[in-house]
Amino acid sequence: MNRSHRHGAGSGCLGTMEVKSKFGAEFRRFSLERSKPGKFEEFYGLLQHVHKIPNVDVLVGYADIHGDLLPINNDDNYHKAVSTANPLLRIFIQKKGCILEHSKNNVRMPCLKTL
């Protein structure tokens, strides 16, 4: 998986996709090659690295073109997220055991124990 952390690569480059990820109150931005996104496990590790949470089990979701929050937990739905990102892939990360509340204009991440 080719990744550049916004040094010389941007959404203007052919084949480059901007990713904006949110974990808690922190946002991170980075770029991926749209034609070589890699596997979900690599992307998961990249998110943990970028957010400096290497030993935290998290759930990953993305906002689709309709604003709905969809999960990313395998290669198939990861590649679907990449293919539909235009121009930005919006990623939401939460600790496992937390409930994510999402509406088109607002995302709240209360950490409530799931049953």
PDB file as gemmi writes it, atoms N, CA and C in Angstrom:
CRYST1    1.000    1.000    1.000  90.00  90.00  90.00 P 1                      
ATOM      1  N   MET A   1       0.852  -1.161   0.000  1.00  0.00           N  
ATOM      2  CA  MET A   1       0.000   0.000   0.000  1.00  0.00           C  
ATOM      3  C   MET A   1       0.897   1.222   0.000  1.00  0.00           C  
ATOM      4  N   ASN A   2       0.736   2.042  -0.983  1.00  0.00           N  
ATOM      5  CA  ASN A   2       1.515   3.258  -1.078  1.00  0.00           C  
ATOM      6  C   ASN A   2       0.799   4.351  -0.317  1.00  0.00           C  
ATOM      7  N   ARG A   3       1.504   5.000   0.571  1.00  0.00           N  
ATOM      8  CA  ARG A   3       0.887   6.081   1.329  1.00  0.00           C  
ATOM      9  C   ARG A   3       1.834   7.258   1.377  1.00  0.00           C  
ATOM     10  N   SER A   4       1.281   8.441   1.264  1.00  0.00           N  
ATOM     11  CA  SER A   4       2.079   9.650   1.436  1.00  0.00           C  
ATOM     12  C   SER A   4       1.310  10.537   2.384  1.00  0.00           C  
ATOM     13  N   HIS A   5       2.012  11.091   3.293  1.00  0.00           N  
ATOM     14  CA  HIS A   5       1.359  11.902   4.326  1.00  0.00           C  
ATOM     15  C   HIS A   5       1.351  13.368   3.924  1.00  0.00           C  
ATOM     16  N   ARG A   6       0.731  13.647   2.759  1.00  0.00           N  
ATOM     17  CA  ARG A   6       0.490  14.986   2.259  1.00  0.00           C  
ATOM     18  C   ARG A   6       1.757  15.769   1.958  1.00  0.00           C  
ATOM     19  N   HIS A   7       2.840  15.093   1.687  1.00  0.00           N  
ATOM     20  CA  HIS A   7       4.059  15.788   1.309  1.00  0.00           C  
ATOM     21  C   HIS A   7       4.247  15.625  -0.188  1.00  0.00           C  
ATOM     22  N   GLY A   8       3.731  16.580  -0.944  1.00  0.00           N  
ATOM     23  CA  GLY A   8       3.875  16.518  -2.384  1.00  0.00           C  
ATOM     24  C   GLY A   8       2.728  15.812  -3.080  1.00  0.00           C  
ATOM     25  N   ALA A   9       1.916  15.080  -2.370  1.00  0.00           N  
ATOM     26  CA  ALA A   9       0.787  14.395  -2.998  1.00  0.00           C  
ATOM     27  C   ALA A   9      -0.495  15.022  -2.501  1.00  0.00           C  
ATOM     28  N   GLY A  10      -1.418  15.189  -3.397  1.00  0.00           N  
ATOM     29  CA  GLY A  10      -2.694  15.762  -3.009  1.00  0.00           C  
ATOM     30  C   GLY A  10      -3.786  15.242  -3.895  1.00  0.00           C  
ATOM     31  N   SER A  11      -4.988  15.736  -3.679  1.00  0.00           N  
ATOM     32  CA  SER A  11      -6.116  15.243  -4.441  1.00  0.00           C  
ATOM     33  C   SER A  11      -6.018  15.603  -5.913  1.00  0.00           C  
ATOM     34  N   GLY A  12      -5.116  16.543  -6.259  1.00  0.00           N  
ATOM     35  CA  GLY A  12      -4.951  16.905  -7.645  1.00  0.00           C  
ATOM     36  C   GLY A  12      -4.161  15.885  -8.439  1.00  0.00           C  
ATOM     37  N   CYS A  13      -3.461  14.995  -7.774  1.00  0.00           N  
ATOM     38  CA  CYS A  13      -2.673  13.978  -8.466  1.00  0.00           C  
ATOM     39  C   CYS A  13      -3.593  12.869  -8.946  1.00  0.00           C  
ATOM     40  N   LEU A  14      -3.386  12.441 -10.183  1.00  0.00           N  
ATOM     41  CA  LEU A  14      -4.197  11.376 -10.737  1.00  0.00           C  
ATOM     42  C   LEU A  14      -3.977  10.096  -9.944  1.00  0.00           C  
ATOM     43  N   GLY A  15      -5.056   9.476  -9.485  1.00  0.00           N  
ATOM     44  CA  GLY A  15      -4.963   8.227  -8.759  1.00  0.00           C  
ATOM     45  C   GLY A  15      -4.760   8.379  -7.271  1.00  0.00           C  
ATOM     46  N   THR A  16      -4.578   9.592  -6.777  1.00  0.00           N  
ATOM     47  CA  THR A  16      -4.382   9.807  -5.348  1.00  0.00           C  
ATOM     48  C   THR A  16      -5.714  10.155  -4.703  1.00  0.00           C  
ATOM     49  N   MET A  17      -5.963   9.543  -3.562  1.00  0.00           N  
ATOM     50  CA  MET A  17      -7.203   9.771  -2.824  1.00  0.00           C  
ATOM     51  C   MET A  17      -6.858  10.335  -1.445  1.00  0.00           C  
ATOM     52  N   GLU A  18      -7.521  11.387  -1.062  1.00  0.00           N  
ATOM     53  CA  GLU A  18      -7.350  11.957   0.269  1.00  0.00           C  
ATOM     54  C   GLU A  18      -8.225  11.203   1.261  1.00  0.00           C  
ATOM     55  N   VAL A  19      -7.684  10.925   2.434  1.00  0.00           N  
ATOM     56  CA  VAL A  19      -8.401  10.259   3.511  1.00  0.00           C  
ATOM     57  C   VAL A  19      -8.423  11.201   4.702  1.00  0.00           C  
ATOM     58  N   LYS A  20      -9.596  11.371   5.296  1.00  0.00           N  
ATOM     59  CA  LYS A  20      -9.736  12.157   6.529  1.00  0.00           C  
ATOM     60  C   LYS A  20     -10.320  11.206   7.563  1.00  0.00           C  
ATOM     61  N   SER A  21      -9.543  10.935   8.607  1.00  0.00           N  
ATOM     62  CA  SER A  21     -10.001   9.992   9.628  1.00  0.00           C  
ATOM     63  C   SER A  21     -10.193  10.711  10.952  1.00  0.00           C  
ATOM     64  N   LYS A  22     -11.179  10.234  11.711  1.00  0.00           N  
ATOM     65  CA  LYS A  22     -11.524  10.829  13.002  1.00  0.00           C  
ATOM     66  C   LYS A  22     -11.538   9.737  14.060  1.00  0.00           C  
ATOM     67  N   PHE A  23     -10.801   9.968  15.136  1.00  0.00           N  
ATOM     68  CA  PHE A  23     -10.810   9.096  16.303  1.00  0.00           C  
ATOM     69  C   PHE A  23     -10.951   9.992  17.516  1.00  0.00           C  
ATOM     70  N   GLY A  24     -12.060   9.860  18.227  1.00  0.00           N  
ATOM     71  CA  GLY A  24     -12.327  10.771  19.340  1.00  0.00           C  
ATOM     72  C   GLY A  24     -12.488  12.176  18.797  1.00  0.00           C  
ATOM     73  N   ALA A  25     -11.723  13.110  19.343  1.00  0.00           N  
ATOM     74  CA  ALA A  25     -11.797  14.501  18.896  1.00  0.00           C  
ATOM     75  C   ALA A  25     -10.684  14.847  17.908  1.00  0.00           C  
ATOM     76  N   GLU A  26      -9.875  13.853  17.530  1.00  0.00           N  
ATOM     77  CA  GLU A  26      -8.726  14.126  16.675  1.00  0.00           C  
ATOM     78  C   GLU A  26      -8.963  13.678  15.234  1.00  0.00           C  
ATOM     79  N   PHE A  27      -8.581  14.548  14.317  1.00  0.00           N  
ATOM     80  CA  PHE A  27      -8.661  14.273  12.886  1.00  0.00           C  
ATOM     81  C   PHE A  27      -7.255  14.112  12.335  1.00  0.00           C  
ATOM     82  N   ARG A  28      -7.119  13.239  11.347  1.00  0.00           N  
ATOM     83  CA  ARG A  28      -5.865  13.072  10.625  1.00  0.00           C  
ATOM     84  C   ARG A  28      -6.185  13.034   9.135  1.00  0.00           C  
ATOM     85  N   ARG A  29      -5.272  13.552   8.328  1.00  0.00           N  
ATOM     86  CA  ARG A  29      -5.402  13.512   6.870  1.00  0.00           C  
ATOM     87  C   ARG A  29      -4.167  12.870   6.288  1.00  0.00           C  
ATOM     88  N   PHE A  30      -4.373  12.048   5.266  1.00  0.00           N  
ATOM     89  CA  PHE A  30      -3.276  11.436   4.543  1.00  0.00           C  
ATOM     90  C   PHE A  30      -3.786  11.016   3.180  1.00  0.00           C  
ATOM     91  N   SER A  31      -2.884  10.585   2.327  1.00  0.00           N  
ATOM     92  CA  SER A  31      -3.234  10.197   0.963  1.00  0.00           C  
ATOM     93  C   SER A  31      -2.931   8.728   0.723  1.00  0.00           C  
ATOM     94  N   LEU A  32      -3.715   8.136  -0.163  1.00  0.00           N  
ATOM     95  CA  LEU A  32      -3.502   6.764  -0.615  1.00  0.00           C  
ATOM     96  C   LEU A  32      -3.572   6.741  -2.135  1.00  0.00           C  
ATOM     97  N   GLU A  33      -2.898   5.779  -2.731  1.00  0.00           N  
ATOM     98  CA  GLU A  33      -3.035   5.553  -4.163  1.00  0.00           C  
ATOM     99  C   GLU A  33      -4.347   4.812  -4.393  1.00  0.00           C  
ATOM    100  N   ARG A  34      -5.266   5.427  -5.095  1.00  0.00           N  
ATOM    101  CA  ARG A  34      -6.571   4.814  -5.342  1.00  0.00           C  
ATOM    102  C   ARG A  34      -6.439   3.494  -6.101  1.00  0.00           C  
ATOM    103  N   SER A  35      -5.476   3.412  -7.008  1.00  0.00           N  
ATOM    104  CA  SER A  35      -5.319   2.195  -7.805  1.00  0.00           C  
ATOM    105  C   SER A  35      -4.610   1.076  -7.038  1.00  0.00           C  
ATOM    106  N   LYS A  36      -3.967   1.391  -5.911  1.00  0.00           N  
ATOM    107  CA  LYS A  36      -3.262   0.395  -5.096  1.00  0.00           C  
ATOM    108  C   LYS A  36      -3.586   0.615  -3.621  1.00  0.00           C  
ATOM    109  N   PRO A  37      -4.839   0.436  -3.233  1.00  0.00           N  
ATOM    110  CA  PRO A  37      -5.192   0.732  -1.839  1.00  0.00           C  
ATOM    111  C   PRO A  37      -4.677  -0.296  -0.846  1.00  0.00           C  
ATOM    112  N   GLY A  38      -4.284  -1.478  -1.307  1.00  0.00           N  
ATOM    113  CA  GLY A  38      -3.815  -2.523  -0.402  1.00  0.00           C  
ATOM    114  C   GLY A  38      -4.982  -3.287   0.201  1.00  0.00           C  
ATOM    115  N   LYS A  39      -4.691  -3.994   1.263  1.00  0.00           N  
ATOM    116  CA  LYS A  39      -5.690  -4.816   1.944  1.00  0.00           C  
ATOM    117  C   LYS A  39      -6.210  -4.097   3.178  1.00  0.00           C  
ATOM    118  N   PHE A  40      -7.358  -4.546   3.661  1.00  0.00           N  
ATOM    119  CA  PHE A  40      -7.972  -3.935   4.834  1.00  0.00           C  
ATOM    120  C   PHE A  40      -7.035  -3.972   6.045  1.00  0.00           C  
ATOM    121  N   GLU A  41      -6.369  -5.100   6.268  1.00  0.00           N  
ATOM    122  CA  GLU A  41      -5.481  -5.220   7.436  1.00  0.00           C  
ATOM    123  C   GLU A  41      -4.358  -4.186   7.390  1.00  0.00           C  
ATOM    124  N   GLU A  42      -3.844  -3.890   6.215  1.00  0.00           N  
ATOM    125  CA  GLU A  42      -2.810  -2.857   6.074  1.00  0.00           C  
ATOM    126  C   GLU A  42      -3.386  -1.479   6.389  1.00  0.00           C  
ATOM    127  N   PHE A  43      -4.585  -1.224   5.887  1.00  0.00           N  
ATOM    128  CA  PHE A  43      -5.250   0.053   6.138  1.00  0.00           C  
ATOM    129  C   PHE A  43      -5.546   0.214   7.625  1.00  0.00           C  
ATOM    130  N   TYR A  44      -6.013  -0.854   8.264  1.00  0.00           N  
ATOM    131  CA  TYR A  44      -6.296  -0.858   9.704  1.00  0.00           C  
ATOM    132  C   TYR A  44      -5.025  -0.507  10.482  1.00  0.00           C  
ATOM    133  N   GLY A  45      -3.909  -1.130  10.125  1.00  0.00           N  
ATOM    134  CA  GLY A  45      -2.633  -0.834  10.775  1.00  0.00           C  
ATOM    135  C   GLY A  45      -2.189   0.600  10.539  1.00  0.00           C  
ATOM    136  N   LEU A  46      -2.423   1.102   9.319  1.00  0.00           N  
ATOM    137  CA  LEU A  46      -2.083   2.490   9.016  1.00  0.00           C  
ATOM    138  C   LEU A  46      -2.898   3.443   9.892  1.00  0.00           C  
ATOM    139  N   LEU A  47      -4.188   3.182  10.041  1.00  0.00           N  
ATOM    140  CA  LEU A  47      -5.020   4.032  10.896  1.00  0.00           C  
ATOM    141  C   LEU A  47      -4.525   4.015  12.340  1.00  0.00           C  
ATOM    142  N   GLN A  48      -4.165   2.834  12.841  1.00  0.00           N  
ATOM    143  CA  GLN A  48      -3.633   2.746  14.200  1.00  0.00           C  
ATOM    144  C   GLN A  48      -2.326   3.530  14.320  1.00  0.00           C  
ATOM    145  N   HIS A  49      -1.486   3.461  13.295  1.00  0.00           N  
ATOM    146  CA  HIS A  49      -0.216   4.188  13.310  1.00  0.00           C  
ATOM    147  C   HIS A  49      -0.437   5.703  13.261  1.00  0.00           C  
ATOM    148  N   VAL A  50      -1.268   6.151  12.336  1.00  0.00           N  
ATOM    149  CA  VAL A  50      -1.512   7.580  12.148  1.00  0.00           C  
ATOM    150  C   VAL A  50      -2.128   8.205  13.398  1.00  0.00           C  
ATOM    151  N   HIS A  51      -3.020   7.470  14.054  1.00  0.00           N  
ATOM    152  CA  HIS A  51      -3.675   7.994  15.261  1.00  0.00           C  
ATOM    153  C   HIS A  51      -2.917   7.647  16.546  1.00  0.00           C  
ATOM    154  N   LYS A  52      -1.797   6.948  16.407  1.00  0.00           N  
ATOM    155  CA  LYS A  52      -0.944   6.579  17.544  1.00  0.00           C  
ATOM    156  C   LYS A  52      -1.706   5.758  18.577  1.00  0.00           C  
ATOM    157  N   ILE A  53      -2.408   4.727  18.075  1.00  0.00           N  
ATOM    158  CA  ILE A  53      -3.173   3.807  18.929  1.00  0.00           C  
ATOM    159  C   ILE A  53      -2.839   2.361  18.533  1.00  0.00           C  
ATOM    160  N   PRO A  54      -1.557   1.970  18.598  1.00  0.00           N  
ATOM    161  CA  PRO A  54      -1.158   0.671  18.048  1.00  0.00           C  
ATOM    162  C   PRO A  54      -1.765  -0.538  18.741  1.00  0.00           C  
ATOM    163  N   ASN A  55      -2.093  -0.460  19.986  1.00  0.00           N  
ATOM    164  CA  ASN A  55      -2.601  -1.623  20.718  1.00  0.00           C  
ATOM    165  C   ASN A  55      -4.074  -1.493  21.077  1.00  0.00           C  
ATOM    166  N   VAL A  56      -4.789  -0.635  20.380  1.00  0.00           N  
ATOM    167  CA  VAL A  56      -6.204  -0.410  20.653  1.00  0.00           C  
ATOM    168  C   VAL A  56      -7.034  -1.099  19.574  1.00  0.00           C  
ATOM    169  N   ASP A  57      -7.945  -1.988  19.991  1.00  0.00           N  
ATOM    170  CA  ASP A  57      -8.861  -2.611  19.042  1.00  0.00           C  
ATOM    171  C   ASP A  57      -9.953  -1.610  18.706  1.00  0.00           C  
ATOM    172  N   VAL A  58     -10.131  -1.353  17.417  1.00  0.00           N  
ATOM    173  CA  VAL A  58     -11.089  -0.348  16.988  1.00  0.00           C  
ATOM    174  C   VAL A  58     -12.010  -0.899  15.906  1.00  0.00           C  
ATOM    175  N   LEU A  59     -13.115  -0.224  15.726  1.00  0.00           N  
ATOM    176  CA  LEU A  59     -14.042  -0.453  14.616  1.00  0.00           C  
ATOM    177  C   LEU A  59     -13.850   0.701  13.652  1.00  0.00           C  
ATOM    178  N   VAL A  60     -13.922   0.403  12.371  1.00  0.00           N  
ATOM    179  CA  VAL A  60     -13.708   1.405  11.334  1.00  0.00           C  
ATOM    180  C   VAL A  60     -14.963   1.512  10.487  1.00  0.00           C  
ATOM    181  N   GLY A  61     -15.377   2.738  10.215  1.00  0.00           N  
ATOM    182  CA  GLY A  61     -16.520   2.973   9.350  1.00  0.00           C  
ATOM    183  C   GLY A  61     -16.224   4.124   8.403  1.00  0.00           C  
ATOM    184  N   TYR A  62     -17.064   4.256   7.381  1.00  0.00           N  
ATOM    185  CA  TYR A  62     -16.902   5.372   6.450  1.00  0.00           C  
ATOM    186  C   TYR A  62     -18.255   5.950   6.098  1.00  0.00           C  
ATOM    187  N   ALA A  63     -18.258   7.212   5.725  1.00  0.00           N  
ATOM    188  CA  ALA A  63     -19.477   7.876   5.285  1.00  0.00           C  
ATOM    189  C   ALA A  63     -19.596   7.677   3.772  1.00  0.00           C  
ATOM    190  N   ASP A  64     -20.708   7.055   3.348  1.00  0.00           N  
ATOM    191  CA  ASP A  64     -20.901   6.833   1.913  1.00  0.00           C  
ATOM    192  C   ASP A  64     -21.432   8.099   1.250  1.00  0.00           C  
ATOM    193  N   ILE A  65     -21.735   8.029  -0.036  1.00  0.00           N  
ATOM    194  CA  ILE A  65     -22.166   9.219  -0.776  1.00  0.00           C  
ATOM    195  C   ILE A  65     -23.498   9.777  -0.297  1.00  0.00           C  
ATOM    196  N   HIS A  66     -24.279   8.971   0.425  1.00  0.00           N  
ATOM    197  CA  HIS A  66     -25.556   9.420   0.966  1.00  0.00           C  
ATOM    198  C   HIS A  66     -25.422   9.921   2.400  1.00  0.00           C  
ATOM    199  N   GLY A  67     -24.205   9.865   2.958  1.00  0.00           N  
ATOM    200  CA  GLY A  67     -23.979  10.301   4.324  1.00  0.00           C  
ATOM    201  C   GLY A  67     -24.217   9.223   5.358  1.00  0.00           C  
ATOM    202  N   ASP A  68     -24.510   8.003   4.911  1.00  0.00           N  
ATOM    203  CA  ASP A  68     -24.725   6.890   5.842  1.00  0.00           C  
ATOM    204  C   ASP A  68     -23.384   6.342   6.302  1.00  0.00           C  
ATOM    205  N   LEU A  69     -23.330   5.879   7.544  1.00  0.00           N  
ATOM    206  CA  LEU A  69     -22.115   5.291   8.084  1.00  0.00           C  
ATOM    207  C   LEU A  69     -22.132   3.792   7.831  1.00  0.00           C  
ATOM    208  N   LEU A  70     -21.131   3.305   7.103  1.00  0.00           N  
ATOM    209  CA  LEU A  70     -21.026   1.892   6.766  1.00  0.00           C  
ATOM    210  C   LEU A  70     -19.730   1.329   7.332  1.00  0.00           C  
ATOM    211  N   PRO A  71     -19.726   0.053   7.727  1.00  0.00           N  
ATOM    212  CA  PRO A  71     -18.522  -0.526   8.324  1.00  0.00           C  
ATOM    213  C   PRO A  71     -17.464  -0.869   7.282  1.00  0.00           C  
ATOM    214  N   ILE A  72     -16.227  -0.831   7.737  1.00  0.00           N  
ATOM    215  CA  ILE A  72     -15.114  -1.370   6.958  1.00  0.00           C  
ATOM    216  C   ILE A  72     -14.461  -2.409   7.864  1.00  0.00           C  
ATOM    217  N   ASN A  73     -14.617  -3.682   7.502  1.00  0.00           N  
ATOM    218  CA  ASN A  73     -14.056  -4.738   8.338  1.00  0.00           C  
ATOM    219  C   ASN A  73     -13.492  -5.907   7.523  1.00  0.00           C  
ATOM    220  N   ASN A  74     -13.424  -5.729   6.202  1.00  0.00           N  
ATOM    221  CA  ASN A  74     -12.809  -6.757   5.350  1.00  0.00           C  
ATOM    222  C   ASN A  74     -12.382  -6.103   4.035  1.00  0.00           C  
ATOM    223  N   ASP A  75     -11.695  -6.875   3.209  1.00  0.00           N  
ATOM    224  CA  ASP A  75     -11.184  -6.331   1.942  1.00  0.00           C  
ATOM    225  C   ASP A  75     -12.298  -5.845   1.022  1.00  0.00           C  
ATOM    226  N   ASP A  76     -13.408  -6.575   0.973  1.00  0.00           N  
ATOM    227  CA  ASP A  76     -14.502  -6.207   0.063  1.00  0.00           C  
ATOM    228  C   ASP A  76     -15.085  -4.838   0.383  1.00  0.00           C  
ATOM    229  N   ASN A  77     -15.477  -4.616   1.652  1.00  0.00           N  
ATOM    230  CA  ASN A  77     -16.087  -3.312   1.927  1.00  0.00           C  
ATOM    231  C   ASN A  77     -15.037  -2.205   2.024  1.00  0.00           C  
ATOM    232  N   TYR A  78     -13.773  -2.547   2.267  1.00  0.00           N  
ATOM    233  CA  TYR A  78     -12.703  -1.544   2.187  1.00  0.00           C  
ATOM    234  C   TYR A  78     -12.555  -1.060   0.737  1.00  0.00           C  
ATOM    235  N   HIS A  79     -12.521  -1.993  -0.209  1.00  0.00           N  
ATOM    236  CA  HIS A  79     -12.385  -1.596  -1.615  1.00  0.00           C  
ATOM    237  C   HIS A  79     -13.632  -0.863  -2.119  1.00  0.00           C  
ATOM    238  N   LYS A  80     -14.798  -1.204  -1.596  1.00  0.00           N  
ATOM    239  CA  LYS A  80     -16.015  -0.466  -1.943  1.00  0.00           C  
ATOM    240  C   LYS A  80     -15.902   0.978  -1.460  1.00  0.00           C  
ATOM    241  N   ALA A  81     -15.413   1.165  -0.237  1.00  0.00           N  
ATOM    242  CA  ALA A  81     -15.234   2.513   0.311  1.00  0.00           C  
ATOM    243  C   ALA A  81     -14.265   3.320  -0.551  1.00  0.00           C  
ATOM    244  N   VAL A  82     -13.162   2.700  -0.943  1.00  0.00           N  
ATOM    245  CA  VAL A  82     -12.166   3.378  -1.780  1.00  0.00           C  
ATOM    246  C   VAL A  82     -12.759   3.740  -3.135  1.00  0.00           C  
ATOM    247  N   SER A  83     -13.500   2.827  -3.727  1.00  0.00           N  
ATOM    248  CA  SER A  83     -14.035   3.073  -5.074  1.00  0.00           C  
ATOM    249  C   SER A  83     -15.124   4.143  -5.089  1.00  0.00           C  
ATOM    250  N   THR A  84     -15.809   4.352  -3.973  1.00  0.00           N  
ATOM    251  CA  THR A  84     -16.879   5.353  -3.934  1.00  0.00           C  
ATOM    252  C   THR A  84     -16.432   6.693  -3.371  1.00  0.00           C  
ATOM    253  N   ALA A  85     -15.204   6.772  -2.858  1.00  0.00           N  
ATOM    254  CA  ALA A  85     -14.701   8.027  -2.291  1.00  0.00           C  
ATOM    255  C   ALA A  85     -14.507   9.048  -3.404  1.00  0.00           C  
ATOM    256  N   ASN A  86     -15.195  10.173  -3.286  1.00  0.00           N  
ATOM    257  CA  ASN A  86     -15.080  11.206  -4.303  1.00  0.00           C  
ATOM    258  C   ASN A  86     -15.365  12.564  -3.706  1.00  0.00           C  
ATOM    259  N   PRO A  87     -14.445  13.397  -3.498  1.00  0.00           N  
ATOM    260  CA  PRO A  87     -13.012  13.208  -3.689  1.00  0.00           C  
ATOM    261  C   PRO A  87     -12.308  12.721  -2.415  1.00  0.00           C  
ATOM    262  N   LEU A  88     -13.049  12.644  -1.328  1.00  0.00           N  
ATOM    263  CA  LEU A  88     -12.466  12.380  -0.012  1.00  0.00           C  
ATOM    264  C   LEU A  88     -13.090  11.135   0.607  1.00  0.00           C  
ATOM    265  N   LEU A  89     -12.271  10.309   1.240  1.00  0.00           N  
ATOM    266  CA  LEU A  89     -12.765   9.169   2.003  1.00  0.00           C  
ATOM    267  C   LEU A  89     -12.805   9.586   3.468  1.00  0.00           C  
ATOM    268  N   ARG A  90     -14.013   9.660   4.025  1.00  0.00           N  
ATOM    269  CA  ARG A  90     -14.185  10.058   5.425  1.00  0.00           C  
ATOM    270  C   ARG A  90     -14.290   8.806   6.287  1.00  0.00           C  
ATOM    271  N   ILE A  91     -13.340   8.661   7.211  1.00  0.00           N  
ATOM    272  CA  ILE A  91     -13.241   7.486   8.065  1.00  0.00           C  
ATOM    273  C   ILE A  91     -13.552   7.867   9.503  1.00  0.00           C  
ATOM    274  N   PHE A  92     -14.351   7.034  10.160  1.00  0.00           N  
ATOM    275  CA  PHE A  92     -14.668   7.216  11.580  1.00  0.00           C  
ATOM    276  C   PHE A  92     -14.175   5.983  12.322  1.00  0.00           C  
ATOM    277  N   ILE A  93     -13.401   6.219  13.376  1.00  0.00           N  
ATOM    278  CA  ILE A  93     -12.804   5.136  14.150  1.00  0.00           C  
ATOM    279  C   ILE A  93     -13.346   5.219  15.571  1.00  0.00           C  
ATOM    280  N   GLN A  94     -13.699   4.074  16.119  1.00  0.00           N  
ATOM    281  CA  GLN A  94     -14.154   4.033  17.508  1.00  0.00           C  
ATOM    282  C   GLN A  94     -13.568   2.816  18.200  1.00  0.00           C  
ATOM    283  N   LYS A  95     -13.380   2.926  19.505  1.00  0.00           N  
ATOM    284  CA  LYS A  95     -12.919   1.775  20.269  1.00  0.00           C  
ATOM    285  C   LYS A  95     -14.005   0.720  20.259  1.00  0.00           C  
ATOM    286  N   LYS A  96     -13.588  -0.544  20.216  1.00  0.00           N  
ATOM    287  CA  LYS A  96     -14.575  -1.619  20.312  1.00  0.00           C  
ATOM    288  C   LYS A  96     -15.240  -1.514  21.673  1.00  0.00           C  
ATOM    289  N   GLY A  97     -16.560  -1.742  21.710  1.00  0.00           N  
ATOM    290  CA  GLY A  97     -17.324  -1.620  22.943  1.00  0.00           C  
ATOM    291  C   GLY A  97     -18.017  -0.275  23.058  1.00  0.00           C  
ATOM    292  N   CYS A  98     -17.769   0.615  22.095  1.00  0.00           N  
ATOM    293  CA  CYS A  98     -18.425   1.921  22.083  1.00  0.00           C  
ATOM    294  C   CYS A  98     -19.495   1.925  21.000  1.00  0.00           C  
ATOM    295  N   ILE A  99     -20.462   2.785  21.157  1.00  0.00           N  
ATOM    296  CA  ILE A  99     -21.537   2.926  20.179  1.00  0.00           C  
ATOM    297  C   ILE A  99     -21.321   4.225  19.427  1.00  0.00           C  
ATOM    298  N   LEU A 100     -21.376   4.158  18.113  1.00  0.00           N  
ATOM    299  CA  LEU A 100     -21.201   5.330  17.276  1.00  0.00           C  
ATOM    300  C   LEU A 100     -22.556   5.836  16.826  1.00  0.00           C  
ATOM    301  N   GLU A 101     -22.835   7.095  17.108  1.00  0.00           N  
ATOM    302  CA  GLU A 101     -24.065   7.724  16.635  1.00  0.00           C  
ATOM    303  C   GLU A 101     -23.681   8.629  15.487  1.00  0.00           C  
ATOM    304  N   HIS A 102     -24.381   8.491  14.362  1.00  0.00           N  
ATOM    305  CA  HIS A 102     -24.014   9.243  13.165  1.00  0.00           C  
ATOM    306  C   HIS A 102     -25.265   9.747  12.460  1.00  0.00           C  
ATOM    307  N   SER A 103     -25.227  10.994  12.087  1.00  0.00           N  
ATOM    308  CA  SER A 103     -26.228  11.537  11.179  1.00  0.00           C  
ATOM    309  C   SER A 103     -25.454  12.259  10.090  1.00  0.00           C  
ATOM    310  N   LYS A 104     -26.108  12.693   9.046  1.00  0.00           N  
ATOM    311  CA  LYS A 104     -25.406  13.270   7.904  1.00  0.00           C  
ATOM    312  C   LYS A 104     -24.511  14.442   8.277  1.00  0.00           C  
ATOM    313  N   ASN A 105     -24.890  15.243   9.245  1.00  0.00           N  
ATOM    314  CA  ASN A 105     -24.112  16.431   9.580  1.00  0.00           C  
ATOM    315  C   ASN A 105     -23.424  16.366  10.931  1.00  0.00           C  
ATOM    316  N   ASN A 106     -23.621  15.284  11.680  1.00  0.00           N  
ATOM    317  CA  ASN A 106     -23.084  15.236  13.022  1.00  0.00           C  
ATOM    318  C   ASN A 106     -22.692  13.812  13.386  1.00  0.00           C  
ATOM    319  N   VAL A 107     -21.527  13.675  13.967  1.00  0.00           N  
ATOM    320  CA  VAL A 107     -21.094  12.377  14.461  1.00  0.00           C  
ATOM    321  C   VAL A 107     -20.741  12.548  15.930  1.00  0.00           C  
ATOM    322  N   ARG A 108     -21.375  11.762  16.769  1.00  0.00           N  
ATOM    323  CA  ARG A 108     -21.048  11.758  18.192  1.00  0.00           C  
ATOM    324  C   ARG A 108     -20.593  10.355  18.539  1.00  0.00           C  
ATOM    325  N   MET A 109     -19.605  10.258  19.411  1.00  0.00           N  
ATOM    326  CA  MET A 109     -19.047   8.960  19.734  1.00  0.00           C  
ATOM    327  C   MET A 109     -19.078   8.701  21.233  1.00  0.00           C  
ATOM    328  N   PRO A 110     -20.259   8.567  21.837  1.00  0.00           N  
ATOM    329  CA  PRO A 110     -20.275   8.253  23.252  1.00  0.00           C  
ATOM    330  C   PRO A 110     -19.767   6.831  23.485  1.00  0.00           C  
ATOM    331  N   CYS A 111     -18.999   6.636  24.508  1.00  0.00           N  
ATOM    332  CA  CYS A 111     -18.472   5.300  24.778  1.00  0.00           C  
ATOM    333  C   CYS A 111     -19.384   4.636  25.784  1.00  0.00           C  
ATOM    334  N   LEU A 112     -20.401   3.978  25.265  1.00  0.00           N  
ATOM    335  CA  LEU A 112     -21.340   3.244  26.092  1.00  0.00           C  
ATOM    336  C   LEU A 112     -21.089   1.757  25.867  1.00  0.00           C  
ATOM    337  N   LYS A 113     -21.174   0.982  26.903  1.00  0.00           N  
ATOM    338  CA  LYS A 113     -20.968  -0.457  26.753  1.00  0.00           C  
ATOM    339  C   LYS A 113     -22.086  -1.037  25.916  1.00  0.00           C  
ATOM    340  N   THR A 114     -21.722  -1.854  24.938  1.00  0.00           N  
ATOM    341  CA  THR A 114     -22.745  -2.538  24.150  1.00  0.00           C  
ATOM    342  C   THR A 114     -23.146  -3.811  24.879  1.00  0.00           C  
ATOM    343  N   LEU A 115     -24.356  -4.249  24.636  1.00  0.00           N  
ATOM    344  CA  LEU A 115     -24.856  -5.449  25.300  1.00  0.00           C  
ATOM    345  C   LEU A 115     -24.423  -6.689  24.583  1.00  0.00           C  
TER     346      LEU A 115                                                      
END                                                                             
